[in-house]
Amino acid sequence: MIPSFDFTVVAKPSHTIVSFSNTQQVISLKLSNINFLYWRMQMKPYLLGQGVYSYVDGSFLCPPVYISSADMALPNLNPSYLSWKQQDQLIMVLLYRFIY
């Protein structure tokens, strides 16, 4: 019997924002109508290596926009939401940069 291995990552990404400054040197082509598999072979490992692939595959869900305040009068903006949104938008810019 061959043992099976589960490679599922359960840790959440850190709140450190990844800027993707070296992307041009790592990803060599833009996505087109005919090169999806090759493009994906470059993009997915890059995003995994940067620790942000969970934003793309949906496993790191967006935190709530607001959190309850101590006095329960008015909700406060959630800093985790702000960090998540900022990283999400940087990933979108990266992906758009490598499409057509």
N, C-alpha and C positions, 0 to 999 in steps of 0.2 A: 504494500500500500504506500502510495506517495503522499507525504504530508502536504497540506494546503497552507498557504500563508496569506494573511490579511494585511495589506499595506495601507489601510485607511489611516489618514492623519486626523486625529481628533483635536489637536491643539488649535486654538484660535490664533489668527495672525496678530502680531503686535500692533500697537498704535503708532509705530514709527512710519512716517510717510516715505515711500520709495519714489524717487524722482525720475528714474529711467534715463539718466544722463549718458550712459554708454550704449544705448540701444542701437544706434547706427552701425556700430562696429560688430554687433552680435547678429542682428537680423539682416540678411543680405538681399531680400526681395520683398516686393509689395504683393499683396493678394490680388489675383486676377481670376478670370473665369476658368482658367485651366491649371492652376497650380495650388489648389487648396491643400492637398495632402503634404506637399513639400513645405508650404508656408506654415502649416500647423506643426510640422516636425521641428521647426525652428521656434515658433512663438510659444508653444506650450511649455517646453523645457525652460525657456527664458523666464516666463511668468512663474513657473514653479520655483526656479532658482532665486527669484526675487522675493518669494514668499507671498505673492498676491494672486495666485491662480484661484484661490477660494472665492475671490470677488467675481471672477469670470464664470466659474461653474455653479455659483449660487450657494455654496456651502457656508459662506460667511454672510449671514443675513444682516441687513441694515438694522442698526439699533433704533429704538424709538426716538422720535424727534425731541420729545420733552420728558423730563423727569420731575417727579413731585418735589416741591420745596419743603423745607422743614416745617413751615407754618401752614402748609397745604392751601394757601390762598391762591398763589399763582404758580403755574408750572415753570420750570427753568429749562432753557435749551440744554440738551444733553451733549456734553463735550465728546462722548464716544460717537455720537451721530455726526458731529462736525468732522471728526477725523476720518470716519468711514466715507462720508460724502466726498471729502477732498481726495482721498486715495482713489475712490471710484471714478471720479472725473479725470484724474491723471491717467488712469488705465484707459479710459475712453479716448483721450487724446492720443495715447500711444497706439491704440488699435486703428484709429482713423488715419494716423500717419502711415500705416503700412497696408492700406487698402487702396488699390488702383493708384 
